[in-house]
Amino acid sequence: MTTLPELSGKVALITGASRGIGYGVAEALVARGDRVCITGRNEDALKVAVEALGADRVIGVAGKAHDEAHQAVAVERTMEAFGRVDYLVNNAGTNPVFGPIAELDLNVARKVFETNVVSALGFAQQTWKAWQSENGGAIVNIASVAGLAPSPFIGAYGISKAAMINLTVQLAHEFAPKVRVNAIAPAVVKTKFAAALYEGREAEAAAAYPLNRLGVPTDIGGAAAFLTSQQSDWVTGQTLVVDGGLFLNAGVA
């Protein structure tokens, strides 16, 4: 039997965590003893994730990330279950369209921003009011390398992630000294969300990375665990690029 670690006394709320990167972050935080609330749109998928992570220290709250009522309920449920919310990881995101930005449907662009940026701000406001303004903590926003450089065919997504990086520094400035706020900018991570970027051509995609592989959710989980730990107590307003060395090839013909 696997022995669970002793409880750390800390609590995290992770959005979009029934699978993929969010689930990888939840695994890392549960492994070190945190209690966790995970959110996601699909209630059945959340139930499966909660059971896999450990229902004795994980709860799930289903809803759409951009829904303000859902944001309030998720924070309220976390406080009711665990009495605190030290860490917020804004991972929920969408990328419903691929194509040139000149042809981008503006209604789609609005949806991308609502889910990827406005929801992160909403959750940050909720956790600030519920716990962090008085007790401190940390926020980690999952951005993307697409927010740092042009990415063909995912322009709306990249613009939203650039906005999330700017949101990170704005929150870091305003929430200091109580709350540290940082971002993680992954390159391609092997998840269902990113499958269109590598499926059927993984070896070719991985060849662009000096470390010769794509990312996996645990890579981002480890980074999020660091940014919500005492080891990063003097780090705020930063974007940690986790890209397998991809940017090392920038400018190389």
Secondary structure, DSSP 8 states (H G I E B T S, - for coil): --------S-EEEESS-SSHHHHHHHHHHHHTT-EEEEEES-HHHHHHHHHHH-TTTEEEEES-TT-HHHHHHHHHHHHHHHS---EEEE--------B-GGG--HHHHHHHHIIIIIHHHHHHHHHIIIIIHHH-EEEEEE--GGGTS--TTBHHHHHHHHHHHHHHHHHHHHHTTTEEEEEEEE--B-SSTTGGGTTT-HHHHHTTSTTSS-B-HHHHHHHHHHHTSGGGTT--S-EEEESTTGGGGTT--
